[in-house]
Amino acid sequence: MTADGLPMTVPAQDLPARVRIHEVGARDGLQNEKTTVPTEVKAEFVGRLAEAGLTTIEATSFVHPKWVPQLADAEQLFPMVSHLPVALPVLVPNERGLDRALALGARRVAVFASATESFAKANLNRTVDEALAMFEPVIRRAKADRVHVRGYLSMCFGDPWEGPVPVHQVVRVCTALRDLGCDELSLGDTIGVATPGHVLTLLSALNEAGVPTNVIGVHFHDTYGQALANTLAALQHGVTTVDASAGGLGGCPYARSATGNLATEDLVWMLHGLGIETGVDLGRLTATSVWMAERLGRPSPSRTVRALSHKDQ
């Protein structure tokens, strides 16, 4: 570690020069909180993340408040952050959600599909194909309005009910989302069971099926401590978009002992050590996560946040 608290930079060969971090803490992180975070705190959180240099910050989700009460304030929150000079994607589960997002000027939306029938049933109360049929008009209308569409795909590596997920099954749903018009795909290791070889095999299979690496993002959970190793494998394959959550907020309620999303600070520490540009100020980001942890009433699970904040004491 250098004197200013940053990692020593030692580049590795055949890695991207720059990575875009798709920050999900304000949406995927806060939606898993047991208590509802005040709208003003959420807005300040998004603003602080932008000031730290993150350029894509998933703001909220336009789902029915009954299903995700923690994000019931989407209509109030989005106008409070829409002036920020960053991309602010929002999750839309159906046409009603799309209508609500477009009415507020959202220009980037995401749909949330599943690679497995069990999770599609648990999360959407539909089969995989029924969910794709539900997304078809959402994606078509968004694209007609020149809105960027991201397709999340959960359970890409393992499912708590079905076990390991066959690669061909994931490829089928990914190609279906691309055929519907998704601009970008995010491969979710929802219960954190992926390992690097599995990651590389899936990415290669997607390429062989006609899905280019430049439209793929990765979304790893750290349940078994594999999130950074899996991210590095994806980078070696050429992936340049990585999802992460400030302070490691969030997790999957279906994963026993899940430790949540890959912490953005842990990711930035590794990327900066490899000489990969992110545009993120690690000190400001760490301070933001410490600030949010105080408001949530518990310490951040991010190892980097804990190490850097302890160093400053």
C-alpha positions in Angstrom: 0.0 0.0 0.0 1.3 3.5 -0.9 1.6 6.3 1.6 -1.7 7.8 0.5 -3.6 4.6 1.3 -3.9 3.4 -2.2 -2.7 0.0 -3.7 0.6 -0.2 -5.4 0.0 -0.4 -9.1 1.4 -3.5 -10.8 -0.3 -4.0 -14.2 -1.1 -7.5 -15.5 -1.1 -8.5 -19.2 -4.2 -8.8 -21.4 -6.6 -6.9 -19.2 -8.8 -4.0 -20.2 -7.4 -0.5 -19.8 -10.6 0.8 -18.3 -13.7 -0.8 -16.5 -17.1 0.8 -16.2 -18.5 0.1 -12.7 -22.3 -0.3 -12.7 -23.1 0.8 -9.2 -26.1 -1.0 -7.7 -26.0 0.0 -4.1 -28.9 2.5 -4.2 -31.2 0.0 -5.8 -30.1 -3.6 -5.3 -28.5 -2.8 -2.0 -31.1 -0.7 -0.3 -34.0 -2.9 -1.5 -32.8 -5.6 0.8 -32.8 -3.5 3.9 -35.2 -4.5 6.7 -36.0 -0.8 7.4 -36.9 1.8 4.9 -34.2 4.4 4.2 -35.6 8.0 4.0 -35.8 9.4 0.5 -33.6 12.3 1.3 -30.8 9.9 2.5 -31.1 7.9 -0.7 -30.8 11.0 -2.8 -27.8 12.1 -0.9 -26.3 8.6 -1.2 -26.7 8.8 -5.0 -25.2 12.3 -5.1 -22.2 11.2 -3.0 -21.6 8.2 -5.3 -21.6 10.5 -8.3 -19.1 12.9 -6.6 -16.9 9.9 -6.0 -16.6 9.4 -9.7 -19.1 6.6 -10.5 -20.7 7.3 -13.8 -23.5 4.6 -13.8 -25.6 4.5 -10.7 -28.8 2.4 -10.6 -31.2 4.7 -8.8 -34.3 2.8 -8.0 -36.9 0.3 -9.1 -40.4 1.0 -10.4 -42.0 -2.1 -9.0 -45.3 -2.3 -7.1 -44.7 -1.0 -3.6 -46.3 -4.1 -2.2 -43.4 -6.2 -3.5 -40.5 -3.9 -2.7 -41.7 -1.5 0.0 -38.2 -0.2 0.5 -38.3 1.4 -3.0 -41.9 2.7 -2.9 -40.6 6.2 -3.2 -39.3 5.9 -6.7 -41.5 8.8 -8.0 -40.2 11.0 -5.3 -36.5 10.0 -5.5 -35.9 10.0 -9.2 -36.6 13.8 -9.7 -34.2 14.5 -6.8 -31.3 12.9 -8.6 -32.1 13.3 -12.3 -30.0 16.4 -12.6 -26.8 14.6 -11.8 -24.4 14.2 -14.8 -24.4 10.4 -14.6 -26.3 7.5 -16.1 -29.2 6.6 -13.8 -30.7 3.3 -14.9 -33.9 2.1 -13.2 -35.5 -1.3 -12.9 -38.9 -1.8 -14.6 -40.7 -5.1 -14.2 -43.5 -4.5 -16.7 -45.2 -1.9 -18.9 -46.7 -0.2 -15.9 -43.2 0.3 -14.5 -42.0 1.5 -17.8 -44.8 4.1 -18.0 -43.8 5.4 -14.6 -40.1 5.6 -15.4 -40.6 7.3 -18.8 -43.0 9.8 -17.3 -40.1 11.0 -15.1 -37.6 11.2 -18.0 -35.7 8.0 -17.4 -33.5 7.1 -20.3 -32.0 3.8 -19.1 -34.1 0.9 -17.9 -33.5 -2.7 -16.9 -35.7 -5.8 -16.9 -35.0 -8.7 -14.5 -35.2 -12.2 -16.0 -34.2 -15.6 -14.6 -32.2 -18.5 -16.1 -34.1 -21.0 -14.1 -37.8 -22.0 -13.8 -37.7 -22.1 -10.0 -36.5 -18.6 -9.5 -38.8 -17.3 -12.3 -41.7 -18.8 -10.4 -40.5 -17.5 -7.0 -39.5 -14.0 -8.1 -42.0 -13.3 -11.0 -44.7 -15.9 -10.5 -44.1 -16.9 -14.1 -42.3 -19.5 -16.2 -39.1 -18.3 -17.9 -40.9 -18.0 -21.2 -43.8 -16.2 -19.7 -41.5 -13.7 -18.2 -39.8 -13.1 -21.6 -43.2 -12.6 -23.1 -44.0 -10.0 -20.4 -40.7 -8.2 -21.2 -41.2 -8.1 -25.0 -43.5 -5.1 -25.1 -41.5 -3.3 -22.4 -38.3 -3.7 -24.4 -39.9 -2.9 -27.7 -41.5 0.3 -26.4 -38.3 1.4 -24.7 -36.3 0.9 -27.8 -38.9 2.7 -29.9 -38.3 5.7 -27.5 -34.5 5.3 -27.9 -34.1 4.2 -24.2 -31.2 2.0 -23.3 -32.3 -1.4 -22.1 -30.3 -3.7 -19.8 -31.3 -7.3 -19.3 -30.5 -8.8 -15.9 -30.3 -12.6 -15.8 -30.3 -14.1 -12.3 -29.2 -17.6 -11.3 -26.7 -17.9 -14.1 -24.4 -20.3 -12.2 -26.5 -21.9 -9.5 -30.0 -22.0 -8.1 -31.0 -22.8 -4.5 -33.7 -25.2 -5.7 -32.3 -26.6 -8.9 -28.5 -26.7 -8.1 -25.9 -26.1 -10.8 -27.4 -24.4 -13.8 -26.4 -25.9 -17.2 -24.5 -23.4 -19.4 -26.8 -24.0 -22.4 -29.8 -23.0 -20.3 -28.2 -19.6 -19.5 -27.2 -19.1 -23.1 -30.8 -19.7 -24.3 -32.3 -17.0 -22.1 -29.4 -14.6 -22.9 -29.9 -14.9 -26.6 -33.7 -14.5 -26.1 -33.1 -11.3 -24.3 -30.8 -10.1 -27.0 -33.3 -11.0 -29.7 -35.9 -9.0 -27.8 -33.7 -6.0 -28.1 -31.6 -5.7 -24.9 -28.5 -3.5 -25.4 -26.7 -5.1 -22.5 -26.8 -8.2 -20.4 -25.8 -8.6 -16.8 -24.9 -12.2 -15.8 -25.9 -12.7 -12.1 -24.3 -15.1 -9.8 -27.3 -14.6 -7.5 -26.3 -17.1 -4.7 -22.6 -16.6 -5.1 -21.6 -20.1 -6.2 -19.6 -19.4 -9.4 -15.9 -20.2 -9.7 -13.5 -18.7 -12.4 -13.6 -21.8 -14.7 -17.4 -21.7 -14.8 -17.3 -18.0 -15.6 -14.9 -18.4 -18.5 -16.9 -21.4 -19.9 -20.2 -19.4 -19.8 -18.6 -16.3 -21.4 -17.1 -18.5 -24.2 -20.4 -20.2 -24.8 -22.2 -16.9 -25.1 -19.6 -15.7 -27.7 -20.1 -18.9 -29.7 -23.9 -18.3 -29.6 -23.3 -14.8 -31.1 -23.4 -12.7 -27.9 -20.4 -10.4 -28.1 -18.3 -9.7 -25.0 -18.8 -6.0 -25.2 -22.5 -6.2 -24.3 -21.9 -8.4 -21.3 -21.6 -7.2 -17.7 -21.0 -9.5 -14.7 -22.8 -9.3 -11.3 -21.1 -11.5 -8.6 -22.1 -12.1 -5.0 -19.4 -13.0 -2.5 -21.2 -15.8 -0.6 -18.2 -18.1 -0.9 -15.5 -15.4 -1.2 -15.2 -15.8 -5.0 -16.5 -12.5 -6.3 -13.1 -10.9 -7.0 -11.6 -14.1 -8.5 -14.6 -14.4 -10.8 -14.4 -10.8 -11.7 -10.7 -11.2 -12.7 -11.6 -14.2 -14.8 -14.2 -12.1 -16.6 -11.7 -9.3 -17.2 -9.3 -11.8 -18.6 -12.0 -12.7 -21.1 -12.4 -9.1 -22.1 -15.5 -8.0 -20.0 -15.3 -4.3 -19.2 -18.6 -3.8 -17.2 -18.8 -5.0 -13.6 -21.7 -4.6 -11.2 -20.8 -3.7 -7.6 -22.5 -2.2 -4.6 -21.0 0.5 -2.4 -20.0 -0.8 0.9 -21.1 -4.3 -0.1 -24.8 -3.5 0.5 -27.4 -6.0 -0.5 -27.6 -9.7 -1.0 -29.9 -12.5 -2.1 -32.7 -13.6 0.4 -32.5 -17.1 -1.2 -28.9 -17.7 -0.4 -28.2 -19.0 3.1 -25.5 -17.0 4.8 -25.1 -14.8 1.7 -22.6 -12.0 2.3 -24.1 -9.8 -0.4 -23.0 -8.0 -3.5 -19.3 -7.5 -4.5 -18.3 -4.3 -2.6 -17.4 -1.5 -5.0 -14.5 -0.5 -2.8 -13.0 -4.0 -2.9 -13.4 -4.0 -6.7 -11.8 -0.6 -7.1 -8.9 -1.6 -4.9 -8.2 -4.6 -7.2 -8.7 -2.6 -10.4 -6.5 0.3 -9.4 -3.8 -2.2 -8.2 -3.9 -3.7 -11.7 -3.5 -0.3 -13.3 -7.1 -0.4 -14.7 -8.8 3.0 -14.9 -12.2 3.4 -13.3 -12.5 7.2 -12.7 -13.4 6.5 -9.1 -11.9 8.3 -6.1 -11.5 5.4 -3.6 -11.2 7.7 -0.6 -14.4 9.6 -1.4 -16.2 6.3 -2.1 -15.0 4.8 1.2 -16.2 7.9 3.1 -19.6 7.6 1.4 -20.0 4.0 2.4 -18.9 4.8 6.0 -21.6 7.6 6.0 -24.3 5.2 4.7 -23.3 2.5 7.2 -23.8 5.0 10.0 -27.3 5.7 8.8 -28.0 2.0 8.6 -26.7 1.5 12.1 -24.1 -1.1 11.3 -20.6 -1.4 9.9 -19.9 -1.9 6.2 -19.2 -5.5 5.3 -16.6 -4.3 2.7 -13.1 -5.3 3.8 -11.6 -2.3 2.0 -13.9 0.1 3.7 -13.1 -1.4 7.1 -9.3 -1.3 6.4 -9.2 2.3 5.1 -11.6 3.7 7.6 -9.6 2.0 10.5 -6.4 3.5 9.0 -7.8 7.0 9.3 -8.8 6.6 12.9 
